[in-house]
Amino acid sequence: MKKTILTILLIFCFTLQSFAGISVDIDVDDDGDVDIKVESSYEKEPIAIEIYDKDRKYYINQDITDKEGNFKFDFKAKEDEEYKGKINIKGKKEKFSFSTQEEEEVVYVYVKGYEGRILSKTEVEFKKNDTVLDVLKRVLNHKDIQYKIEDEYVKSIDGQSEFDKGAKSGWMFSVNGEFPKISAGSVEVKEGDYIRWLYTMDLGIDIGADSEELEDIEDEIKKAWKAVKDSKTSENKILKSLNNVIGILDDNFSKIKNEDDAEDLIDYIIKITKIIEKAKERIESKVNKKETVEILSELLKFLVKAVDEIDKEQVESEAMYIASRTVAIALEIIGEIQDAKEIDGISNDIIESVVKINNKLSKENTITIDMINECKDEIQIYLPKGILQNIFKKGIDKLEVKTEIASFNIEPDTFNEKMKDKEIILKIRRRKYTIDKPENSIEAMFEAIVGGEEIKVLSSPMKISFHYNGDIGDNKDITIYLLKDDGGIEAVSGEWNIDKQRISFKTSHLCKYFVRLSKNKFTDLNGYSWAKDAVEIMVCKGIVNGRTDTKFDPHENITRAEFAALITRMLGYKSESDDYIPFEDVDEGSWYYKAVAVAYKNGLINGRSERTFDPKGNITRQEMTKIIAKVLQKESVDLAEDKKINFFKDIKDIAPWAQASVELAARKGIVTGNEEGRFAPTEKANRVQAVVMLYRLYLLLWK
């Protein structure tokens, strides 16, 4: 079995027909030689490849995968063509594409005046013998930015002219951080040049034109990249080349004096991170793995320095992304070390840096970690001992881990305090056997090991999202199911995002899950067009059931026990065996006992008295609204006033204990009243009213 260990890790198991355990790596050189490397979980199985261009299909090869499930193909491609292809292993297929077309040669132009940024870093195509001045005029013309140039001298850009800020003010330019001593019309550009036009108020002193130039780091980065790509380079030499890069960065660290220098630093960090991501595949010894993590920790410290010096909007996306990738790579390596004595200090330093970056650049108290997963039989996410405590003590509300297949949110109460003080391993494993489920459905198995012991139930529900490539349609047709150990299934509340092709749900249970499509057609909803969608969606999601496959029975009143069951099912609350309730009229053997117990435990319901719940009594509209308002408050829904309302004509009939709840639910659009503008607080609620209110609540919770 192939196994990938990713660090900070939750382990999920997915069987996705679109991935099917196959990954494809394609390398195309300048001569059109194409190398295709295939990794899969299919050992010694038939494999075939087909390649298409716009005119025809090529049959390339077929053979057998090796004992590790891998195979290599190579062939000669035509120049200036786009190709598509398909790998087929034992009936499982993976599509890919590549091109032999020449890429456009580009440079990058940035313009900042005394009133702020005029042009953010912009890609500009250039022609042979183009100068810095040529590409400036081209991009300004394209962006409709006014300028004035005389004799190859820039006098004004966007109305900001020389001498506006004194005798020493005007426009200067740099190329890759250096300020040439000749005119912009005399400096020819080359591929990848970064040209900055900056307004100076002091003959360049204020923009670093006279400062000590940063040493050329590019050469060391190129050497490190060459060392990593050379299969003959030892891991010790790879580490040496990485340390050389970090050393020269450190030497230049004190020279970071302005935004240009800081932006250069971020560009270098991005390049170095990509090198380390490639290098980690070659580094095997525990000592060298630890040293690699230390290098990543230093990179994050450099990144903290850069974001302190630069405009927030300009670097937010780049800095946040590279921080999340750097942490992901570090945690992946830490997961391979799994030695608390070796990594505690390093992991804490890493988190410290990420929190600083997050506090400066992000509006949310969320740390996001982007992980790139290979499609293997098992993915494992390793959280070192105490790392969650460290994160949440620093004011972070949520740790969001994103992968190509799945993402999940860990919040302060997902694991209890004892668990957070131990090492945590989360797993996703692909199931090797099949169950009776529709084609294209997803089957995933979730596990968690805390301090060496497997746990089945989290302290609080965790939001999980995973990618799905099947043909789902709209969100009426999709339901997530928990597959029980006894073979039974249980519907789980979830949401389908058609734009992102992701399915999200909350669960406390680390079990087996799968997704399937379902449609409900009730014949007794005529006259309920306002409720039809809500009913069908909530039935599809397993929150409420029809009386039969075609009958919903919308008129029937709903009991207090039934509503307790509906709302706890929607919220995913599960009753524990020791849950206590004081109500003498709720028999422990009744079907609704657990629902009433967990609703009472979570503060959603009260009894008619201290000892009486009245489970079979009909629930009123104001009682139902009171419970919904408690959920809004408990689930931290934004309680700000969304809209002004013309309050109900029968406001005086609403009980004092329910008035605030009714007003809140009305402002959030959950209750709207009848055609006469009345709320009818003491009226018995029927099934269709209850389901529509719960559906509106459901949409708020899943915003």
C-alpha positions as CSV (number, residue, x, y, z in Angstrom):
1,M,0.0,0.0,0.0
2,K,1.3,3.5,-0.9
3,K,1.2,5.9,1.9
4,T,1.8,9.7,2.1
5,I,2.3,11.3,5.4
6,L,1.3,15.0,5.5
7,T,1.8,17.0,8.5
8,I,-0.7,18.8,10.7
9,L,-2.8,16.1,9.8
10,L,-6.3,14.8,9.7
11,I,-6.6,11.5,8.0
12,F,-9.4,11.0,5.5
13,C,-10.1,8.1,3.2
14,F,-11.5,8.8,-0.2
15,T,-12.5,6.7,-3.1
16,L,-13.0,9.1,-5.9
17,Q,-13.5,7.7,-9.4
18,S,-12.0,10.8,-10.9
19,F,-8.7,10.2,-9.0
20,A,-8.7,6.4,-8.9
21,G,-5.3,6.2,-7.2
22,I,-3.4,7.6,-10.2
23,S,-1.0,10.6,-10.4
24,V,0.7,11.8,-13.6
25,D,3.9,13.9,-13.8
26,I,4.9,15.3,-17.2
27,D,8.2,16.8,-18.3
28,V,8.6,18.4,-21.7
29,D,12.1,19.7,-22.8
30,D,13.0,22.3,-25.4
31,D,13.4,19.6,-28.1
32,G,9.9,18.2,-27.7
33,D,11.0,15.1,-25.8
34,V,8.1,14.2,-23.4
35,D,8.6,12.0,-20.3
36,I,5.4,10.9,-18.5
37,K,5.8,9.3,-15.1
38,V,2.8,7.5,-13.6
39,E,2.4,6.7,-9.9
40,S,-0.6,4.6,-8.8
41,S,-1.8,2.2,-6.2
42,Y,-2.3,-0.6,-8.8
43,E,0.6,-3.0,-8.6
44,K,1.5,-5.1,-11.6
45,E,-1.7,-4.2,-13.5
46,P,-2.3,-3.4,-17.2
47,I,-1.7,0.2,-18.1
48,A,-2.3,2.1,-21.4
49,I,-1.9,5.6,-22.5
50,E,-3.5,7.6,-25.3
51,I,-2.4,11.1,-26.5
52,Y,-4.5,13.5,-28.6
53,D,-3.7,16.7,-30.4
54,K,-6.3,18.8,-32.3
55,D,-6.1,16.6,-35.4
56,R,-5.7,13.0,-34.3
57,K,-5.3,10.4,-31.6
58,Y,-1.9,8.6,-31.0
59,Y,-1.6,5.2,-29.4
60,I,1.6,5.5,-27.4
61,N,2.1,2.4,-25.3
62,Q,0.6,-0.3,-23.1
63,D,2.4,-2.5,-20.5
64,I,2.2,-3.6,-16.9
65,T,2.9,-1.3,-13.8
66,D,5.8,-2.3,-11.6
67,K,5.6,-3.7,-8.1
68,E,5.2,-0.2,-6.7
69,G,2.4,0.7,-9.1
70,N,4.6,3.0,-11.2
71,F,5.4,3.3,-14.9
72,K,7.3,5.6,-17.3
73,F,6.4,6.6,-20.9
74,D,8.4,8.8,-23.3
75,F,7.8,10.0,-26.9
76,K,8.6,12.8,-29.3
77,A,6.0,15.6,-29.6
78,K,5.5,18.1,-32.4
79,E,6.4,21.7,-31.9
80,D,3.8,24.4,-31.1
81,E,1.0,21.9,-30.2
82,E,-1.4,21.4,-27.3
83,Y,-2.0,17.8,-26.2
84,K,-4.5,15.9,-24.1
85,G,-4.1,12.4,-22.8
86,K,-5.6,9.6,-20.8
87,I,-4.1,7.0,-18.5
88,N,-6.0,3.7,-18.1
89,I,-5.1,1.2,-15.4
90,K,-7.4,-1.7,-14.9
91,G,-10.3,0.4,-16.2
92,K,-9.5,3.3,-13.9
93,K,-8.7,6.5,-15.9
94,E,-6.9,9.8,-15.3
95,K,-6.9,12.6,-17.8
96,F,-4.0,15.1,-18.3
97,S,-2.8,17.7,-20.7
98,F,0.5,19.5,-21.8
99,S,1.8,21.8,-24.4
100,T,4.8,22.3,-26.6
101,Q,3.9,25.9,-27.5
102,E,6.4,28.6,-26.7
103,E,5.5,30.7,-23.7
104,E,5.2,34.5,-24.2
105,E,8.2,36.4,-23.0
106,V,7.2,38.9,-20.4
107,V,8.5,41.4,-17.9
108,Y,6.8,42.9,-14.9
109,V,6.1,46.6,-14.3
110,Y,5.1,48.4,-11.0
111,V,4.4,52.1,-10.6
112,K,4.1,54.0,-7.3
113,G,3.7,57.7,-7.0
114,Y,3.6,60.1,-4.0
115,E,-0.2,59.5,-3.7
116,G,0.2,55.7,-3.6
117,R,0.3,52.8,-6.0
118,I,-0.6,53.7,-9.6
119,L,0.0,50.2,-11.1
120,S,0.4,47.0,-9.2
121,K,2.9,44.4,-10.4
122,T,1.7,43.8,-14.0
123,E,2.8,41.3,-16.6
124,V,3.8,42.9,-19.9
125,E,4.8,41.2,-23.1
126,F,7.9,42.6,-24.8
127,K,9.6,42.5,-28.2
128,K,13.2,42.1,-29.2
129,N,15.3,45.2,-28.4
130,D,12.5,46.7,-26.2
131,T,13.7,49.1,-23.5
132,V,12.4,49.9,-20.1
133,L,10.8,53.0,-21.5
134,D,9.1,51.0,-24.3
135,V,7.4,48.6,-21.9
136,L,6.4,51.4,-19.6
137,K,4.6,53.3,-22.4
138,R,3.0,50.1,-23.6
139,V,1.4,49.2,-20.2
140,L,0.4,52.8,-19.4
141,N,-1.3,53.1,-22.8
142,H,-3.1,49.7,-22.3
143,K,-4.3,50.8,-18.8
144,D,-5.3,54.3,-20.0
145,I,-2.9,56.0,-17.5
146,Q,-1.8,59.5,-18.6
147,Y,1.9,60.2,-18.8
148,K,4.4,62.7,-20.2
149,I,7.8,61.8,-21.6
150,E,10.4,64.1,-23.1
151,D,13.7,62.9,-24.6
152,E,13.5,59.5,-22.9
153,Y,12.8,61.3,-19.6
154,V,9.7,60.6,-17.6
155,K,8.2,63.9,-16.4
156,S,4.8,62.8,-15.2
157,I,2.7,59.7,-14.6
158,D,-1.0,59.8,-13.7
159,G,-0.8,63.6,-13.0
160,Q,2.1,63.2,-10.6
161,S,4.9,65.3,-12.0
162,E,8.6,66.0,-11.3
163,F,9.2,68.9,-8.8
164,D,5.6,68.5,-7.3
165,K,7.3,67.7,-4.0
166,G,10.3,70.0,-4.2
167,A,13.5,70.5,-6.2
168,K,14.7,66.9,-5.5
169,S,11.5,65.1,-6.5
170,G,10.7,63.2,-9.6
171,W,10.6,59.7,-11.2
172,M,13.3,57.0,-11.0
173,F,13.3,53.3,-12.0
174,S,14.9,50.1,-10.9
175,V,15.4,46.8,-12.7
176,N,15.5,43.8,-10.5
177,G,16.3,46.0,-7.5
178,E,19.1,47.9,-9.1
179,F,18.9,51.6,-10.2
180,P,20.7,52.0,-13.5
181,K,22.8,55.2,-14.1
182,I,21.6,55.6,-17.7
183,S,18.2,56.5,-19.1
184,A,15.2,54.2,-19.4
185,G,15.4,54.3,-23.1
186,S,18.9,52.9,-23.1
187,V,18.2,49.8,-20.9
188,E,17.0,46.8,-22.8
189,V,14.8,44.4,-21.0
190,K,15.1,40.6,-20.8
191,E,12.7,37.8,-19.8
192,G,11.4,38.0,-16.2
193,D,12.8,41.5,-15.4
194,Y,11.0,43.3,-12.7
195,I,10.8,47.1,-13.4
196,R,9.7,49.5,-10.7
197,W,9.0,53.1,-11.3
198,L,9.0,55.1,-8.1
199,Y,8.5,58.7,-7.2
200,T,11.4,60.1,-5.1
201,M,11.3,63.3,-3.0
202,D,15.0,63.2,-2.2
203,L,17.0,62.3,-5.3
204,G,16.4,58.6,-4.6
205,I,17.5,58.4,-1.0
206,D,14.0,57.8,0.2
207,I,13.5,54.9,-2.2
208,G,16.8,53.2,-1.6
209,A,18.6,54.3,-4.8
210,D,21.7,55.2,-2.9
211,S,21.5,52.4,-0.3
212,E,23.7,49.3,-0.2
213,E,22.4,46.9,-2.8
214,L,21.2,43.5,-1.8
215,E,23.7,40.9,-2.7
216,D,22.7,38.7,-5.7
217,I,20.8,35.9,-4.1
218,E,19.6,34.6,-7.5
219,D,22.9,32.7,-8.1
220,E,22.6,30.8,-4.8
221,I,19.0,30.0,-5.5
222,K,19.9,28.6,-9.0
223,K,22.7,26.5,-7.4
224,A,20.3,25.1,-4.8
225,W,17.7,24.3,-7.5
226,K,20.3,22.5,-9.6
227,A,21.5,20.5,-6.7
228,V,18.0,19.3,-5.9
229,K,17.2,18.3,-9.5
230,D,20.4,16.4,-9.9
231,S,19.7,12.8,-8.8
232,K,23.4,12.3,-8.0
233,T,23.5,15.0,-5.4
234,S,23.7,13.7,-1.9
235,E,21.2,14.9,0.7
236,N,24.0,16.4,2.7
237,K,25.0,18.5,-0.3
238,I,21.4,19.5,-0.8
239,L,21.2,20.7,2.8
240,K,24.5,22.6,2.3
241,S,23.1,24.4,-0.7
242,L,19.9,25.3,1.2
243,N,21.9,26.6,4.1
244,N,24.0,28.7,1.7
245,V,20.8,30.4,0.5
246,I,19.6,31.0,4.0
247,G,23.0,32.4,4.9
248,I,23.0,35.0,2.1
249,L,19.4,35.9,3.0
250,D,20.5,36.4,6.6
251,D,23.5,38.5,5.5
252,N,21.1,40.8,3.6
253,F,18.4,40.8,6.3
254,S,19.5,44.1,7.8
255,K,19.4,45.8,4.4
256,I,15.7,45.5,4.1
257,K,14.8,49.3,4.3
258,N,11.9,49.8,2.0
259,E,9.0,48.1,0.2
260,D,11.0,47.2,-2.8
261,D,13.5,45.3,-0.8
262,A,10.7,43.6,1.2
263,E,9.0,42.5,-2.0
264,D,12.3,41.1,-3.3
265,L,12.5,39.2,-0.1
266,I,9.1,37.7,-0.5
267,D,9.9,36.6,-4.1
268,Y,13.1,34.9,-2.8
269,I,11.1,33.1,-0.1
270,I,8.6,31.8,-2.6
271,K,11.4,30.4,-4.8
272,I,13.2,28.8,-1.8
273,T,10.1,27.3,-0.5
274,K,9.5,25.6,-3.8
275,I,13.0,24.2,-3.8
276,I,12.6,22.8,-0.3
277,E,9.2,21.2,-1.3
278,K,11.1,19.4,-4.0
279,A,14.1,18.7,-1.8
280,K,12.1,17.0,1.0
281,E,11.6,14.0,-1.3
282,R,15.4,13.4,-1.3
283,I,16.0,14.0,2.4
284,E,15.8,10.8,4.5
285,S,17.9,11.1,7.6
286,K,16.3,12.3,10.8
287,V,19.0,14.9,11.4
288,N,18.6,16.4,8.0
289,K,14.9,16.4,8.2
290,K,15.1,18.4,11.4
291,E,17.6,20.8,9.8
292,T,15.2,21.3,6.9
293,V,12.4,22.2,9.3
294,E,14.7,24.7,11.0
295,I,15.4,26.3,7.5
296,L,11.6,26.6,7.0
297,S,11.3,28.2,10.4
298,E,13.9,30.8,9.4
299,L,12.1,31.5,6.2
300,L,8.9,32.3,8.1
301,K,10.9,34.7,10.3
302,F,12.1,36.4,7.1
303,L,8.5,36.6,5.9
304,V,7.5,38.3,9.2
305,K,10.1,40.9,8.6
306,A,8.9,41.5,5.0
307,V,5.2,42.0,5.8
308,D,6.2,44.5,8.5
309,E,7.9,46.6,5.8
310,I,5.4,46.4,2.9
311,D,1.9,47.7,2.0
312,K,-0.7,45.2,3.2
313,E,-2.9,45.0,0.1
314,Q,0.1,44.5,-2.2
315,V,1.4,41.4,-0.5
316,E,-1.5,39.9,1.4
317,S,-2.3,37.0,-0.9
318,E,1.3,36.1,-1.7
319,A,2.4,36.3,2.0
320,M,-0.6,34.4,3.3
321,Y,-0.2,31.6,0.7
322,I,3.5,31.2,1.2
323,A,3.1,31.1,5.0
324,S,0.4,28.4,4.7
325,R,2.6,26.3,2.3
326,T,5.7,26.7,4.4
327,V,3.9,25.5,7.5
328,A,2.4,22.6,5.5
329,I,5.8,21.4,4.3
330,A,7.3,21.8,7.8
331,L,4.5,19.8,9.4
332,E,4.8,17.1,6.8
333,I,8.4,16.7,7.6
334,I,7.7,16.9,11.4
335,G,5.2,14.1,10.9
336,E,8.0,11.9,9.5
337,I,10.2,12.7,12.5
338,Q,7.5,12.3,15.2
339,D,9.9,13.0,18.0
340,A,8.6,15.5,20.5
341,K,12.1,16.3,21.9
342,E,13.4,17.1,18.5
343,I,10.5,19.3,17.2
344,D,8.7,21.0,20.1
345,G,10.8,24.2,20.0
346,I,10.8,24.4,16.2
347,S,7.1,23.8,15.8
348,N,6.4,26.5,18.4
349,D,8.6,29.0,16.5
350,I,6.8,28.2,13.3
351,I,3.4,28.8,14.9
352,E,4.7,32.0,16.5
353,S,5.7,33.4,13.0
354,V,2.4,32.3,11.4
355,V,0.3,34.0,14.1
356,K,2.3,37.3,13.6
357,I,1.7,37.2,9.8
358,N,-2.0,36.3,10.3
359,N,-2.5,39.1,12.8
360,K,-1.0,41.7,10.4
361,L,-2.6,40.5,7.1
362,S,-5.8,38.6,7.9
363,K,-9.2,40.0,9.0
364,E,-10.1,36.6,10.5
365,N,-8.4,34.8,13.4
366,T,-7.9,31.7,11.2
367,I,-4.7,30.0,10.3
368,T,-5.0,28.3,7.0
369,I,-2.6,25.5,5.9
370,D,-2.6,24.5,2.2
371,M,-1.4,21.0,1.7
372,I,-1.0,19.3,-1.7
373,N,-2.0,15.6,-1.4
374,E,-1.0,12.9,-3.7
375,C,-3.8,10.4,-4.3
376,K,-2.6,7.5,-2.2
377,D,-4.3,4.8,-0.2
378,E,-3.7,6.7,3.0
379,I,-3.2,10.3,4.0
380,Q,-2.0,11.0,7.5
381,I,-1.9,14.4,9.3
382,Y,0.3,14.7,12.3
383,L,-0.2,17.4,15.0
384,P,2.7,17.5,17.4
385,K,2.0,17.5,21.2
386,G,0.6,20.8,22.4
387,I,0.6,22.5,19.0
388,L,-3.2,23.1,19.2
389,Q,-3.0,24.6,22.6
390,N,-0.2,26.9,21.4
391,I,-2.3,28.0,18.4
392,F,-5.5,28.7,20.4
393,K,-3.8,30.4,23.3
394,K,-2.6,33.0,20.9
395,G,-6.1,34.0,20.0
396,I,-6.6,32.0,16.9
397,D,-10.2,30.8,16.5
398,K,-9.8,28.2,13.9
399,L,-7.2,26.0,12.2
400,E,-8.2,25.4,8.6
401,V,-6.4,22.6,6.7
402,K,-6.9,22.5,2.9
403,T,-5.9,19.7,0.6
404,E,-6.7,19.0,-3.0
405,I,-9.2,16.3,-1.9
406,A,-10.5,17.6,1.5
407,S,-10.4,20.4,3.9
408,F,-11.4,20.5,7.6
409,N,-11.7,23.0,10.4
410,I,-10.2,22.4,13.9
411,E,-11.6,24.8,16.5
412,P,-10.8,25.2,20.2
413,D,-13.4,22.7,21.4
414,T,-12.9,20.1,18.6
415,F,-10.6,18.2,21.0
416,N,-10.8,18.5,24.8
417,E,-7.9,20.0,26.8
418,K,-6.4,16.6,27.7
419,M,-6.4,15.6,24.0
420,K,-4.9,18.9,22.8
421,D,-1.9,18.3,25.1
422,K,-1.1,15.0,23.3
423,E,0.1,14.2,19.8
424,I,-2.8,13.8,17.4
425,I,-2.8,11.8,14.2
426,L,-5.8,12.2,11.9
427,K,-6.3,9.8,9.0
428,I,-8.2,9.4,5.8
429,R,-8.1,5.9,4.3
430,R,-9.5,4.7,1.0
431,R,-11.7,1.7,1.4
432,K,-10.7,-1.4,-0.6
433,Y,-14.0,-3.1,-0.5
434,T,-17.3,-1.9,-2.0
435,I,-20.8,-1.4,-0.6
436,D,-24.1,-1.0,-2.2
437,K,-23.9,2.6,-3.3
438,P,-24.5,4.5,-6.5
439,E,-21.9,5.0,-9.2
440,N,-19.6,8.0,-8.6
441,S,-20.4,8.1,-4.9
442,I,-17.6,9.0,-2.5
443,E,-16.6,6.7,0.3
444,A,-14.3,8.0,3.0
445,M,-13.1,6.6,6.4
446,F,-12.0,9.0,9.1
447,E,-9.9,8.1,12.1
448,A,-8.1,10.0,14.9
449,I,-5.4,8.7,17.2
450,V,-4.7,10.8,20.3
451,G,-1.8,9.9,22.5
452,G,-1.5,6.5,20.8
453,E,-5.2,5.6,21.3
454,E,-7.9,5.7,18.7
455,I,-11.0,7.9,19.4
456,K,-14.3,7.6,17.7
457,V,-16.1,10.8,18.9
458,L,-14.7,14.4,18.9
459,S,-15.6,16.8,21.7
460,S,-17.4,19.1,19.3
461,P,-18.6,18.7,15.7
462,M,-15.9,19.5,13.0
463,K,-16.7,20.9,9.6
464,I,-15.3,18.7,6.8
465,S,-15.4,19.5,3.1
466,F,-14.3,17.3,0.2
467,H,-14.2,17.6,-3.5
468,Y,-16.5,15.6,-5.8
469,N,-16.4,15.4,-9.6
470,G,-19.6,13.4,-10.1
471,D,-22.7,14.8,-11.8
472,I,-24.7,16.1,-8.9
473,G,-26.9,18.8,-10.3
474,D,-28.3,21.2,-7.7
475,N,-28.2,20.9,-3.9
476,K,-31.6,19.2,-3.7
477,D,-30.2,16.0,-4.9
478,I,-27.3,15.3,-2.6
479,T,-27.1,13.6,0.8
480,I,-24.2,12.6,3.0
481,Y,-24.6,9.3,4.8
482,L,-22.8,7.8,7.8
483,L,-22.2,4.1,7.2
484,K,-22.6,2.3,10.5
485,D,-20.6,-0.7,11.6
486,D,-23.7,-2.9,11.4
487,G,-24.3,-1.9,7.7
488,G,-27.0,0.6,8.4
489,I,-26.9,4.1,7.1
490,E,-27.8,7.5,8.7
491,A,-28.2,10.8,6.8
492,V,-26.0,13.7,7.9
493,S,-26.7,17.3,7.4
494,G,-24.5,18.9,4.7
495,E,-24.3,21.3,1.9
496,W,-23.3,21.1,-1.8
497,N,-21.4,24.1,-3.3
498,I,-21.9,23.7,-7.0
499,D,-19.4,26.5,-7.8
500,K,-16.5,24.9,-5.8
501,Q,-17.7,21.3,-6.5
502,R,-17.3,20.7,-2.7
503,I,-19.5,18.9,-0.2
504,S,-19.4,20.1,3.4
505,F,-20.8,18.7,6.6
506,K,-20.3,18.7,10.3
507,T,-19.6,15.6,12.4
508,S,-18.4,14.5,15.8
509,H,-18.1,10.9,14.7
510,L,-15.0,9.7,12.9
511,C,-16.5,6.9,10.9
512,K,-17.2,5.9,7.3
513,Y,-19.2,8.3,5.1
514,F,-20.5,8.3,1.6
515,V,-22.5,10.5,-0.7
516,R,-25.4,9.6,-2.9
517,L,-28.0,11.4,-5.0
518,S,-31.7,11.2,-4.1
519,K,-34.9,12.8,-5.1
520,N,-38.2,13.0,-3.3
521,K,-41.6,13.6,-5.1
522,F,-44.5,14.2,-2.8
523,T,-48.0,14.3,-4.3
524,D,-49.6,16.2,-1.3
525,L,-47.7,19.4,-1.6
526,N,-50.1,21.1,-4.1
527,G,-50.8,24.5,-2.7
528,Y,-47.5,24.6,-0.9
529,S,-45.3,26.1,-3.6
530,W,-43.7,28.3,-1.0
531,A,-42.6,25.3,1.0
532,K,-42.0,22.6,-1.7
533,D,-38.2,23.2,-2.2
534,A,-37.6,23.4,1.6
535,V,-39.5,20.1,2.2
536,E,-37.8,18.2,-0.6
537,I,-34.3,19.4,0.4
538,M,-34.7,18.6,4.1
539,V,-36.1,15.2,3.3
540,C,-33.3,14.5,1.0
541,K,-30.8,15.5,3.7
542,G,-32.4,13.0,6.1
543,I,-33.5,15.7,8.6
544,V,-37.2,14.9,8.2
545,N,-39.0,12.0,6.6
546,G,-42.1,11.7,4.5
547,R,-44.9,9.5,5.8
548,T,-44.4,7.4,2.6
549,D,-42.3,7.9,-0.5
550,T,-45.1,10.1,-2.0
551,K,-46.9,11.5,1.1
552,F,-45.5,14.2,3.3
553,D,-48.7,15.1,5.3
554,P,-48.0,18.8,5.6
555,H,-51.2,19.7,7.6
556,E,-50.4,17.4,10.5
557,N,-49.5,19.1,13.8
558,I,-46.0,18.4,15.1
559,T,-45.3,17.3,18.7
560,R,-42.7,18.7,21.1
561,A,-40.8,15.4,20.9
562,E,-40.8,15.4,17.1
563,F,-39.5,19.0,16.9
564,A,-36.7,18.1,19.4
565,A,-35.8,15.2,17.1
566,L,-35.8,17.3,14.0
567,I,-33.6,20.1,15.3
568,T,-31.0,17.9,17.0
569,R,-30.8,15.8,13.9
570,M,-30.2,18.9,11.8
571,L,-27.5,20.1,14.2
572,G,-25.8,16.7,14.3
573,Y,-26.2,16.4,18.1
574,K,-25.7,12.9,19.4
575,S,-26.9,11.7,22.8
576,E,-24.4,9.9,25.2
577,S,-25.5,7.0,27.3
578,D,-25.2,9.0,30.5
579,D,-27.2,12.1,29.4
580,Y,-29.6,13.0,32.2
581,I,-33.1,14.5,31.9
582,P,-35.4,15.3,34.8
583,F,-38.6,14.7,32.9
584,E,-40.7,11.8,34.3
585,D,-42.9,11.6,31.3
586,V,-40.0,10.9,28.9
587,D,-39.6,7.1,29.0
588,E,-36.1,5.8,28.5
589,G,-37.4,3.2,26.1
590,S,-39.2,5.7,23.8
591,W,-38.0,6.6,20.3
592,Y,-37.6,10.2,21.3
593,Y,-35.7,9.8,24.6
594,K,-32.2,10.5,23.1
595,A,-33.4,13.5,21.1
596,V,-35.0,15.1,24.1
597,A,-32.0,14.3,26.3
598,V,-29.4,15.8,23.9
599,A,-31.7,18.9,23.3
600,Y,-32.0,19.4,27.0
601,K,-28.2,18.9,27.5
602,N,-27.5,21.6,25.0
603,G,-29.9,24.0,26.5
604,L,-32.4,24.1,23.6
605,I,-35.6,23.0,25.4
606,N,-37.4,23.4,28.7
607,G,-40.1,21.3,30.2
608,R,-43.7,22.4,31.0
609,S,-42.5,22.1,34.5
610,E,-39.4,20.8,36.3
611,R,-40.6,17.2,36.0
612,T,-42.8,17.3,32.9
613,F,-41.9,17.7,29.2
614,D,-45.1,16.8,27.5
615,P,-43.5,15.0,24.6
616,K,-46.7,14.2,22.8
617,G,-48.2,17.6,23.2
618,N,-48.3,19.8,20.1
619,I,-45.6,22.5,19.9
620,T,-46.7,26.1,19.3
621,R,-45.2,28.6,16.9
622,Q,-43.7,30.7,19.6
623,E,-42.2,27.7,21.4
624,M,-40.6,26.6,18.1
625,T,-39.2,30.1,17.5
626,K,-37.8,30.2,21.1
627,I,-35.8,27.0,20.4
628,I,-34.6,28.4,17.0
629,A,-33.4,31.6,18.6
630,K,-31.4,29.6,21.1
631,V,-29.7,27.8,18.2
632,L,-28.8,31.1,16.5
633,Q,-27.1,32.3,19.7
634,K,-25.4,29.0,20.4
635,E,-24.1,28.5,16.9
636,S,-22.6,32.1,16.8
637,V,-24.7,33.2,13.9
638,D,-24.2,37.0,13.2
639,L,-27.0,38.5,15.2
640,A,-26.7,42.0,13.7
641,E,-30.0,43.5,12.4
642,D,-30.2,42.3,8.8
643,K,-33.3,44.2,7.9
644,K,-36.0,46.4,9.3
645,I,-39.3,44.7,9.9
646,N,-42.9,45.8,10.3
647,F,-43.7,43.9,13.4
648,F,-46.6,41.5,13.6
649,K,-50.1,42.9,14.3
650,D,-50.6,40.4,17.1
651,I,-47.4,41.4,19.0
652,K,-49.3,41.7,22.2
653,D,-50.3,38.1,22.0
654,I,-46.7,36.9,22.0
655,A,-45.6,35.7,25.5
656,P,-43.0,37.9,27.2
657,W,-40.6,35.0,27.3
658,A,-40.8,34.6,23.5
659,Q,-40.9,38.2,22.2
660,A,-37.1,38.7,21.9
661,S,-36.8,35.3,20.1
662,V,-39.6,36.1,17.7
663,E,-38.1,39.5,16.9
664,L,-34.6,37.9,16.3
665,A,-36.1,35.1,14.1
666,A,-38.1,37.7,12.1
667,R,-35.0,39.9,11.5
668,K,-33.1,36.8,10.3
669,G,-35.9,35.9,7.9
670,I,-36.8,32.6,9.6
671,V,-40.4,33.6,10.5
672,T,-42.5,35.9,8.3
673,G,-46.1,35.7,9.6
674,N,-49.2,35.0,7.7
675,E,-51.0,36.9,4.9
676,E,-52.8,39.0,7.6
677,G,-49.5,40.1,9.1
678,R,-50.0,38.0,12.2
679,F,-47.5,35.7,13.9
680,A,-50.2,33.5,15.6
681,P,-47.9,32.7,18.5
682,T,-50.1,30.1,20.3
683,E,-51.2,28.4,17.1
684,K,-50.1,24.8,16.8
685,A,-47.3,24.4,14.3
686,N,-47.8,21.9,11.5
687,R,-45.1,19.8,9.8
688,V,-44.7,22.1,6.8
689,Q,-44.3,25.2,8.9
690,A,-41.7,23.4,11.1
691,V,-39.7,22.2,8.1
692,V,-39.6,25.6,6.4
693,M,-38.4,27.3,9.6
694,L,-35.7,24.7,10.0
695,Y,-34.7,25.0,6.4
696,R,-34.2,28.8,6.8
697,L,-32.2,28.2,9.9
698,Y,-30.2,25.5,8.1
699,L,-29.3,28.0,5.4
700,L,-28.1,30.6,7.9
701,L,-25.9,28.0,9.7
702,W,-24.3,27.0,6.4
703,K,-23.6,30.5,5.1
